Amino acid sequence: MNGHERTEPTEPTVSRRAVLAGAGTMAGAIAVATTTRPAGATPPPLAPTDPALTQAALAAQAGFPPLAVVPGVRYRTWSYHDATPTNWSYGRVITSTGAHTSTPASMRIGLGLEAGIAVTEIAFAAQNSSGASAIGSVDRHPLVGGSPTQLGSVTIPSGLSNVQVVSSAIANKVIGEAESVSAGLVTSSSVRFFGFRLGYIPFGFGYVPIAPKRVYDSRAGNPPLGVTKGQLTNNSRVINLLNGVTLPAGVTPVGLLVNLAVVNTSASGFLSLYQNGIPDPGTSSINWFTANEIVANTTYTGIDTSGNAIAKVPANASTDFFIDVVGYYA
């Protein structure tokens, strides 16, 4: 395959057919714009402005603990040398700061992804000194023909002379057997396509995606009701993360992949999400750095046999938060 791959040990446990049966049907339930990444192994950087590097530096300066690890997350990157124009008559120009077409056009990269992987993040690196924003998108292409559908997209801000990295968490998009996937950027002569990075969980790691399910929201009046409401302030809270989740008969998850979002935040802080009944592992699941931020992150947490986890914020920190379960590890 093209690109650079960072690997971790795998644990073959689940049926590929079971995973692929739901491919393409998972829709993200958290509708929050984000430049965060799935917590876990550090992805290969695309530029000094990579959000992963920026967030890590800010967290270190604030004295926050390291982000919790998502089991099985891998990253693969592609360079601008892999990008080709959708119409060769427009030509392709390669420079030290990326690829672009000589006439405004779209450039795309065929990703060659393995069926069964669950995509968790997309990130585009581009230099956009034009007066208009550019759109980076990842699209599914049916092998039998028909119109492509979008897996995810980001907006590259305009008027910037250095390479910018814009990323977005993806809620559980599984690649099917009857489709190919490409990443592309609508470019002009002043927009340089520098690189692309994909975060994903490989097939066979014991991970099973489900349709995203909102299991908790601390904000009054927002479903699900019947759960503890109110901001979490310098305290911990027991939360049942299987609230309303339907699992196959006989399945007892040991951990969950969740989309965690914070809103109405204090000036800075972090929230830790971890298995009920164990000591605080000393990791964070999501960080924020200014008041009233809206931040989302895909992260992992263990749960006890009843499906409970602990949410905890440190002293002098407070936030509302909500959680969608997007898959489980069994």
MOTA-V8613 format. One line per field, one symbol per residue. psi: psi as a letter, one per 40 degrees, with the letter a starting at -180 (. if undefined). burial: b if it has 16 or more other C-alpha atoms within 10 Angstrom, else e. A space follows every 50 residues. Layout:
psi = ???
burial = ???
//
This chain:
psi = iiihhhiiiighdihddddedeheehhhehghhifiihiahhihidideh dddddddddddefiiiiihhhehiihiiiedehiieheeeihhhieeaii idhhiiiihhdfihieihheiihhhihgeieiiihhihihhhdeiiiiih diiihhiifheihihhihihgfhhhidfiihihihhiaeehhhdiiihhi hiieeehhiihhhheihehhehiiieihiiihhfiihhhheehehhiihe hhieiihihhiiifiadiaihhhihheiihefiidiiieiifihiiihii iiiaeeeiihhhiiieiiiiiihhheiih.
burial = eeeebeeeeeeeebeeeebbebbbebbbbbeeebbbbbbbbbbbebbebb bbbebbeebeeeebbbbbbbbbbbbbbbbbebbbbbeeeeebeeeebbbb bbeebbbbbbbebbbbbbbbbbbbbbbbbbeeebbbbbbbbbeeeeebee bbbbebbbeeeebbbbbbbbbbbbbbbebbbbbbbbbbbbbbbbbbbbbb bbbbbbbbbbbbbbbbbbbeeeebeeebbebbbeeeebbbbbbeeeeeee ebbebbbbbbbbbbbbebbbbbbbbbeeeeeebbbbbbbeebbbbbbbbb bbbbeebbbbbbbbeebbbbbbbbbbbbbe
//
